[in-house]
Amino acid sequence: MKGPISRYFQMIVGAIGAISSGALIVMSVKSGRAPGPGMAWWITDSGYSSATDPSQYWFMLFLFAVGLAGFAWLAWRAYRD
């Protein structure tokens, strides 16, 4: 899949993923509560609090940061090719 459509698709997916991961990090730091893995937190309103579950909270922030780096790398690699 080496073409301009593939390149722009990867750039758009990378940019949207990086922006959403960054928004999750900012939202979690501001509220002191990180959403759990998967989509169950939308239904059960469960998550990890920085006060009651600090290790899980920071682990989720770490995973969001890894996602941010991965999506940013994807967008940058597609832009540079």
Buried (B, 14 or more C-beta within 10 A) or exposed (E): EEEEEEBEEBBEBBBEBBBBBBEBBEEBBEEEBBBBEEEEBEEEEEBBEBEEBEEBBBBBBEBBBEBBEBBBEBBBEBEEE
